[in-house]
Amino acid sequence: MKKFISGIVIIILVILTTSSEIVEYSRLQQRGRKGEELWYIQNTQTPFTGKAYSSLSKIFKDIDIINYYKEGVMVKELTYEANTEKLYTGVAVSKSKLIKLNYKNGQKHGKEIVYYENGQISQEANYKDGKKHDDFIQYYKNGQIEAKVKYKDGIRHGGFIKYYESGVIQMEAEYKDGQLDGKSISYYENGQIRFVVEFKGGKLIK
């Protein structure tokens, strides 16, 4: 009954804030080339504009999430205290303890940690007002860093480093405003340089 009421409240929240299409999140799917994926309602060809709701009572305790989409791109995510219209501030931990997040006024704010089933950290991200900001780090299951990249206001901006599982650097690159910009260097696992290329505004120039 509680889950049923929670779902009703979410639907009401969505209706109060927009007249655009409302769907359950489970009905959406991403399609398109890697890095350019858009969200669609299953079995449709038009990128989705509207809101998708999901009650996360099965995963998180006492929070509900609504995602906002425009032409297939998710533009905003807000989190509410369950069964209310109050934006959530605090920490949310999955019942399986695979994810730990911080929220402020309904948006991700602070550190997010995702874990492998063996308890090792899978990735760490920092958020500011709902957008990735500063370091985003991915790990191999053995605890070694797999990749590290800087974000600014939700887009890649700064250094990027990719590692082999042995800990040796595999690639170094620079991003500016979400585009590759500057030298990108690839290495063999023995440390020798494999190749060097240069980008400007996301375009290969050398």
ABEGO torsion letter per residue (X at the ends): XAAAAAAAAAAAAAAAABABBBBBAAABBBBEBBGABBBBBBGBABBBBEBBBBBAAAABBGBBBBBBBBGGBBABBBBBBBGBABBBBEBBBBAAGABBBBBBGGBBBEBBBBBBAAGBBABBBBBBGGBBBEBBBBBBAAGBBABBBBBBGGBBBEBBBBBBAAGBBABBBBBBGGBBBEBBBBBBAAGBBABBBBBBGGBBAX
